[in-house]
Amino acid sequence: MSQRDTLVHLFAGGCGGTVGAILTCPLEVVKTRLQSSSVTLYISEVQLNTVNGASVGRVARVSPGPLHCLKMILEKEGPRSLFRGLGPNLVGVAPSRAIYFAAYSNCKEKLNNLFEPDSTQVHMTSAAMAGIYCTFLP
């Protein structure tokens, strides 16, 4: 594999990781808000015919859904808040994806000479090696 091909794969991986992080950032913000939110809505039932008078009993506990959370974020904080934390995410994702793409391509080229070209074994081993590289290099 030439140095030019390696650079193309590095660039493609970095761009792919960047685009993926940008597109999924709003979903990550909503997910994080739902996980950390202590807001729970209670659906109540009023019972009027009791001996001591009226009482309120909790019938069901309903957590707000993702669409409700998204709507509240947009109303209270604006669209820019959906991309909070994107900077640090890009610092980690772009290089990691770039290394993965380049490592996968290099491994695949070398393994195609050892095994049946473009076989399942080649793809699986290349993916595993690229994952190991990404774990230990950055």
ROTOR-382103 format. One record per residue: residue number from 0; residue in three letters; chain; x, y, z of N, C-alpha, C in turn. Coordinates in steps of 0.05 Angstrom, whole numbers, plus 5000, padded with zeros to 4 digits. Each point is the difference from the previous one (the first is absolute). Example, Ala and Ser with C-alpha at 12.3 -4.5 7.8 and 13.67 -1.06 7.14 Angstrom:
% residues 2
ATOM     n   res   chain   n.east   n.north   n.up   ca.east   ca.north   ca.up   c.east   c.north   c.up
ATOM     0   ALA       A     5264      4886   5156      4982       5024    5000     5018      5024   5000
ATOM     1   SER       A     4993      5021   4986      5016       5024    5001     4985      5022   5014
% end
This chain:
% residues 138
ATOM     n   res   chain   n.east   n.north   n.up   ca.east   ca.north   ca.up   c.east   c.north   c.up
ATOM     0   MET       A     5017      4976   5000      4983       5024    5000     5018      5025   5000
ATOM     1   SER       A     4993      5018   4983      5017       5024    4998     4993      5020   5023
ATOM     2   GLN       A     5018      5018   5004      4996       5021    5021     4976      5017   4993
ATOM     3   ARG       A     4995      5004   4974      4977       5016    4991     4974      4986   5008
ATOM     4   ASP       A     4999      4974   4996      4976       4985    5008     4995      5001   5029
ATOM     5   THR       A     5021      4998   5016      4997       5002    5029     4990      5027   5008
ATOM     6   LEU       A     5010      5021   4988      4990       5027    5006     4971      5004   4992
ATOM     7   VAL       A     4992      4988   4977      4972       5001    4991     4982      4986   5021
ATOM     8   HIS       A     5009      4977   5010      4984       4986    5020     4999      5015   5026
ATOM     9   LEU       A     5022      5012   5008      5000       5016    5024     4980      5024   4998
ATOM    10   PHE       A     5001      5013   4977      4983       5023    4996     4970      4991   4999
ATOM    11   ALA       A     4995      4978   4985      4972       4990    4998     4990      4992   5027
ATOM    12   GLY       A     5016      4986   5016      4992       4992    5027     4994      5024   5018
ATOM    13   GLY       A     5018      5020   4999      4996       5024    5016     4975      5015   4992
ATOM    14   CYS       A     4995      5002   4974      4975       5013    4991     4975      4985   5007
ATOM    15   GLY       A     5002      4973   4997      4977       4983    5007     4993      5002   5030
ATOM    16   GLY       A     5021      4999   5016      4996       5002    5029     4989      5027   5008
ATOM    17   THR       A     5009      5021   4987      4990       5027    5006     4971      5003   4992
ATOM    18   VAL       A     4993      4991   4977      4972       5002    4991     4982      4983   5018
ATOM    19   GLY       A     5009      4977   5007      4984       4982    5017     4996      5013   5027
ATOM    20   ALA       A     5020      5012   5012      4998       5013    5026     4981      5024   4999
ATOM    21   ILE       A     5002      5015   4978      4982       5024    4998     4971      4991   4997
ATOM    22   LEU       A     4995      4979   4984      4972       4991    4996     4988      4987   5025
ATOM    23   THR       A     5016      4987   5016      4989       4986    5023     5001      5017   5026
ATOM    24   CYS       A     5013      5023   4999      5003       5016    5024     4973      5008   5012
ATOM    25   PRO       A     4980      5009   4985      4974       5006    5012     4987      4976   5014
ATOM    26   LEU       A     5004      4977   4988      4989       4975    5013     5014      4994   5026
ATOM    27   GLU       A     5026      5005   5000      5015       4995    5025     4992      5020   5022
ATOM    28   VAL       A     4995      5025   4992      4991       5020    5020     4973      4992   5012
ATOM    29   VAL       A     4981      4992   4983      4974       4992    5010     5003      4975   5017
ATOM    30   LYS       A     5016      4981   4992      5004       4975    5016     5011      5007   5027
ATOM    31   THR       A     5020      5017   5001      5013       5008    5025     4980      5014   5018
ATOM    32   ARG       A     4984      5018   4989      4980       5014    5016     4980      4981   5011
ATOM    33   LEU       A     4991      4981   4984      4980       4981    5010     5012      4982   5022
ATOM    34   GLN       A     5026      4993   4998      5012       4983    5020     5005      5015   5026
ATOM    35   SER       A     5007      5026   4998      5006       5015    5024     4976      5015   5011
ATOM    36   SER       A     4978      5000   4986      4977       5016    5009     4987      4986   5024
ATOM    37   SER       A     4992      5016   5019      4985       4990    5023     4971      5006   4998
ATOM    38   VAL       A     4992      5011   4977      4972       5007    4995     4984      4975   4994
ATOM    39   THR       A     4979      4997   5015      4982       4978    4995     4972      5011   5002
ATOM    40   LEU       A     4983      4994   4981      4973       5009    5000     4982      4978   5013
ATOM    41   TYR       A     4982      5009   5017      4982       4981    5012     4972      5005   4990
ATOM    42   ILE       A     4987      4979   4992      4972       5001    4993     4984      4993   5025
ATOM    43   SER       A     4984      5019   5009      4986       4996    5025     4971      4993   4996
ATOM    44   GLU       A     4989      4987   5020      4971       4994    5000     4988      5011   5026
ATOM    45   VAL       A     4979      5015   4998      4987       5012    5023     4977      4981   5008
ATOM    46   GLN       A     5000      4993   5026      4979       4984    5011     4983      5017   5018
ATOM    47   LEU       A     4975      5004   4994      4983       5018    5015     4983      4985   5021
ATOM    48   ASN       A     4995      4975   4996      4982       4985    5018     5015      4984   5020
ATOM    49   THR       A     5016      5013   5017      5014       4986    5021     4989      5010   5027
ATOM    50   VAL       A     5005      4985   5021      4990       5007    5026     5012      5026   5010
ATOM    51   ASN       A     5025      5005   4995      5014       5024    5011     4998      5023   4980
ATOM    52   GLY       A     4986      4998   4979      4998       5022    4980     5016      4993   4975
ATOM    53   ALA       A     5007      5020   4985      5014       4996    4975     5029      4992   5005
ATOM    54   SER       A     5010      4983   4983      5029       4992    5002     5010      4997   4971
ATOM    55   VAL       A     5026      5004   4998      5013       4997    4974     5019      4976   5001
ATOM    56   GLY       A     4997      4982   4981      5018       4977    4999     5016      5000   4974
ATOM    57   ARG       A     5025      4993   5003      5016       4998    4975     4993      4974   4986
ATOM    58   VAL       A     4993      5003   4975      4992       4977    4984     5023      4990   4983
ATOM    59   ALA       A     5013      5018   4986      5021       4992    4982     5023      5020   5000
ATOM    60   ARG       A     5023      4990   4996      5024       5017    4998     5009      5000   4971
ATOM    61   VAL       A     5000      5024   4988      5007       5002    4971     5023      5019   4997
ATOM    62   SER       A     5022      4990   4988      5023       5018    4994     4996      5013   4974
ATOM    63   PRO       A     5009      5026   4997      4997       5013    4975     5016      4986   4978
ATOM    64   GLY       A     4990      4998   4976      5013       4986    4978     5021      5018   4987
ATOM    65   PRO       A     5014      4988   4981      5021       5015    4986     4990      5024   4984
ATOM    66   LEU       A     4977      4997   4987      4989       5023    4985     4992      5023   5018
ATOM    67   HIS       A     4989      4993   5023      4993       5021    5020     5025      5014   5010
ATOM    68   CYS       A     5021      4984   5005      5025       5011    5009     5013      5018   4979
ATOM    69   LEU       A     5000      4991   4975      5010       5016    4978     4985      5026   4997
ATOM    70   LYS       A     4974      4999   5002      4983       5024    4999     5007      5020   5022
ATOM    71   MET       A     5004      4990   5024      5006       5017    5023     5028      5013   4997
ATOM    72   ILE       A     5019      4985   4990      5027       5011    4995     4999      5022   4980
ATOM    73   LEU       A     4986      4995   4978      4998       5021    4979     4986      5025   5010
ATOM    74   GLU       A     4978      4996   5015      4985       5023    5010     5016      5017   5020
ATOM    75   LYS       A     5013      4986   5019      5012       5014    5022     5029      5009   4995
ATOM    76   GLU       A     5015      4985   4984      5028       5005    4996     5008      5007   4971
ATOM    77   GLY       A     4983      4993   4981      5007       5006    4972     5014      4977   4986
ATOM    78   PRO       A     5001      5002   4974      5012       4978    4984     5030      4995   5005
ATOM    79   ARG       A     5015      5021   5008      5028       4997    5004     5006      4982   5024
ATOM    80   SER       A     4982      4998   5018      5005       4983    5024     5000      4970   4993
ATOM    81   LEU       A     4989      4993   4976      5000       4972    4992     5028      4991   4992
ATOM    82   PHE       A     5019      5019   4997      5027       4993    4992     5020      5005   5023
ATOM    83   ARG       A     4991      5000   5024      5018       5003    5023     5017      4975   5002
ATOM    84   GLY       A     5025      5005   5005      5019       4978    5003     5011      4989   4974
ATOM    85   LEU       A     4993      5013   4978      5009       4990    4974     5031      5003   4997
ATOM    86   GLY       A     5011      5022   5009      5029       5005    4997     5017      4977   5012
ATOM    87   PRO       A     4997      4994   5025      5016       4978    5012     4994      4974   4986
ATOM    88   ASN       A     4976      4995   4992      4993       4976    4986     5015      4998   4974
ATOM    89   LEU       A     5002      5021   4985      5015       5000    4975     5029      4996   5004
ATOM    90   VAL       A     5011      5010   5021      5029       4997    5006     5006      4970   5003
ATOM    91   GLY       A     4981      4985   5011      5005       4971    5003     4992      4983   4976
ATOM    92   VAL       A     4977      5007   4988      4989       4983    4979     5015      5002   4974
ATOM    93   ALA       A     5006      5024   4991      5013       5004    4974     5026      4985   4997
ATOM    94   PRO       A     5019      5003   5019      5025       4985    4998     4996      4970   5003
ATOM    95   SER       A     4982      4992   5017      4995       4971    5004     4990      4987   4974
ATOM    96   ARG       A     4980      5013   4987      4989       4989    4975     5021      5001   4978
ATOM    97   ALA       A     5016      5021   5000      5022       5002    4979     5019      4977   5003
ATOM    98   ILE       A     5009      4994   5025      5019       4978    5005     4987      4974   4992
ATOM    99   TYR       A     4974      4997   5007      4986       4975    4995     4999      4994   4970
ATOM   100   PHE       A     4992      5020   4984      4998       4997    4971     5027      4992   4988
ATOM   101   ALA       A     5021      5015   5008      5026       4995    4988     5010      4972   5009
ATOM   102   ALA       A     4997      4993   5025      5009       4974    5010     4985      4977   4986
ATOM   103   TYR       A     4974      5003   4997      4983       4980    4988     5010      4995   4971
ATOM   104   SER       A     5004      5022   4985      5008       4998    4972     5028      4987   4998
ATOM   105   ASN       A     5019      5008   5017      5026       4988    4999     5000      4970   5007
ATOM   106   CYS       A     4985      4993   5021      4998       4972    5008     4987      4983   4978
ATOM   107   LYS       A     4979      5011   4988      4986       4985    4979     5018      4995   4976
ATOM   108   GLU       A     5016      5020   4993      5018       4997    4977     5021      4978   5006
ATOM   109   LYS       A     5011      5000   5024      5020       4980    5007     4988      4972   5003
ATOM   110   LEU       A     4976      4998   5011      4987       4974    5004     4990      4989   4974
ATOM   111   ASN       A     4994      5017   4981      4991       4989    4974     5022      4984   4986
ATOM   112   ASN       A     5025      5006   5007      5022       4985    4989     5004      4973   5015
ATOM   113   LEU       A     4991      4998   5024      5003       4975    5016     4976      4981   4998
ATOM   114   PHE       A     4976      5011   4998      4976       4984    4999     4986      5004   4974
ATOM   115   GLU       A     4977      4987   4997      4984       5004    4976     4991      5030   4999
ATOM   116   PRO       A     5006      5014   4978      4994       5029    4999     4971      5006   5006
ATOM   117   ASP       A     4996      5021   5016      4973       5010    5007     4982      4979   5012
ATOM   118   SER       A     5011      4981   5014      4984       4980    5014     4990      5011   5027
ATOM   119   THR       A     4981      4985   5011      4990       5008    5027     5023      5001   5020
ATOM   120   GLN       A     5018      4981   4998      5022       4998    5018     5018      5026   4998
ATOM   121   VAL       A     5004      5009   4976      5016       5024    4996     4986      5025   5013
ATOM   122   HIS       A     4974      5002   4995      4985       5023    5010     4999      5000   5031
ATOM   123   MET       A     4994      4976   5011      4998       4998    5029     5026      5006   5014
ATOM   124   THR       A     5022      4989   4990      5026       5004    5012     5009      5029   4997
ATOM   125   SER       A     4995      5011   4977      5007       5029    4995     4985      5018   5019
ATOM   126   ALA       A     4974      4994   5004      4984       5016    5019     5010      4997   5028
ATOM   127   ALA       A     5007      4976   5008      5010       4996    5027     5027      5014   5004
ATOM   128   MET       A     5017      4998   4981      5026       5014    5002     4997      5030   5001
ATOM   129   ALA       A     4982      5011   4984      4995       5028    5000     4989      5009   5027
ATOM   130   GLY       A     4983      4984   5011      4989       5007    5027     5022      5000   5021
ATOM   131   ILE       A     5018      4981   4998      5022       4999    5019     5018      5025   4996
ATOM   132   TYR       A     5006      5007   4976      5016       5024    4995     4987      5024   5012
ATOM   133   CYS       A     4974      5003   4996      4985       5023    5011     5000      5001   5030
ATOM   134   THR       A     5001      4977   5012      5000       4999    5029     5027      5008   5012
ATOM   135   PHE       A     5022      4993   4987      5026       5004    5011     5014      5025   4989
ATOM   136   LEU       A     4994      5009   4976      5015       5023    4989     4992      5027   5011
ATOM   137   PRO       A     4974      5008   5000      4994       5027    5010     5005      5001   5029
% end
